[in-house]
Amino acid sequence: MRGKIIPPAAILLTLAAIGVVAALLRNPIDLIIPAVVFGIVFLLYKFPPGRVRQRNFRAPKPSARDRRKTGTGSGPGSRRKPLPFRVIEGGRDDDDENRPKYH
């Protein structure tokens, strides 16, 4: 049933198509101008102009010798910054297994 078009929708789509064709035959500029404006707005929405410049920009990568000196490369000689997170062991007794954890 999902792929079928119900009769009222089919009638409305047919009348809309007839109206578009009749408007195109009478005065095509009345429909072409809004269609072009809608197309331009859609293309600007889909492909924003600011995003094109950001995608092509890449920060210069340091040479292999510089990476070895600073230790920012990958491999056995690389140094990693210690992470500020640590696990804190909980001291809660879980004697009552029927009690929900979220209370």
Contacts in CASP RR format, 6 or more apart in sequence:
PFRMAT RR
TARGET T0000
AUTHOR 0000-0000-0000
METHOD contacts of the structure
MODEL  1
MRGKIIPPAAILLTLAAIGVVAALLRNPIDLIIPAVVFGIVFLLYKFPPG
RVRQRNFRAPKPSARDRRKTGTGSGPGSRRKPLPFRVIEGGRDDDDENRP
KYH
5 13 0 8 1.000
20 31 0 8 1.000
23 30 0 8 1.000
23 31 0 8 1.000
24 31 0 8 1.000
62 70 0 8 1.000
62 72 0 8 1.000
67 73 0 8 1.000
68 77 0 8 1.000
71 77 0 8 1.000
71 78 0 8 1.000
71 79 0 8 1.000
72 78 0 8 1.000
END
